[in-house]
């Protein structure tokens, strides 16, 4: 019985670790996209460019 509890506890710990890593990555992405820095603006411009290419609108650059 104790073995089962230990295995279940380790699985739960792994899930929590992955969730924390995911939350950290999402937080960094949100900060990068929301800031008015050059990096945030460059990322938004690239997303806009890709969206326009997918939709077939806008200008294309070589």
C-alpha positions in Angstrom: 0.0 0.0 0.0 2.8 2.4 0.9 4.4 1.7 -2.5 1.2 2.8 -4.3 1.1 6.1 -2.4 4.7 6.8 -3.2 4.3 6.2 -6.9 1.1 8.3 -7.0 2.9 11.1 -5.1 5.8 11.1 -7.6 3.4 11.3 -10.5 1.7 14.2 -8.8 5.0 15.9 -8.3 5.9 15.6 -12.0 2.6 17.0 -13.1 3.0 20.0 -10.8 6.6 20.6 -12.1 5.4 20.6 -15.7 2.5 23.0 -14.8 5.0 25.4 -13.2 7.3 25.3 -16.2 4.3 25.9 -18.5 3.1 28.8 -16.4 6.6 30.3 -16.4 6.9 30.1 -20.2 3.4 31.6 -20.7 4.3 34.5 -18.3 7.5 35.3 -20.2 5.6 35.2 -23.5 2.9 37.5 -22.2 5.4 39.9 -20.9 7.4 39.9 -24.2 4.2 40.5 -26.2 2.7 43.2 -24.0 5.8 45.4 -23.5 6.3 48.4 -25.6 9.9 47.4 -26.1 11.4 46.8 -29.5 11.2 43.1 -28.9 7.5 43.1 -28.2 6.8 45.2 -31.3 9.0 43.0 -33.5 7.2 39.9 -32.3 3.8 41.4 -33.0 5.0 42.6 -36.4 6.1 39.1 -37.3 2.8 37.6 -36.1 0.9 40.1 -38.2 3.1 39.3 -41.2 2.5 35.5 -40.8 -1.2 36.0 -40.3 -1.4 38.2 -43.5 0.4 35.5 -45.5 -1.9 32.8 -44.2 -4.9 34.9 -45.1 -3.4 35.9 -48.4 -3.7 39.6 -47.7 -1.2 42.3 -47.3 2.2 42.8 -49.0 4.8 40.2 -49.4 8.5 40.8 -48.7 11.2 38.8 -50.4 
